[in-house]
Amino acid sequence: MAKEVLDKIRNTEKEANKIILKANENAKNILKDVERKIKEDSEKIIHEAQEEAKRLKDKTVEEVNKDVEFLLNKEKEELKNILNIEETKMSEIVNLLAERIVK
């Protein structure tokens, strides 16, 4: 009877060891899966962040280009106005000089 109990204890220990080994193996597999999933998710997040950054950069460049174009056009108009004023003044000066010379 004692031998039977001892055999049962040994068999139980063997089964417990098998269960522990299987649990360790499962834990390692789960850990590998989690690490793989983390890597995939982080790569996806990085890719999405890069795409968003590119989209924002392109949008900003487009807005800045519009602003620059607007400012350039405004400055061109101002320059035309200045040149027109100068031309008018030049005409007045020429006329005044012509009047003085004639007198």
Helices and strands as residue ranges (DSSP letters): H 2-102
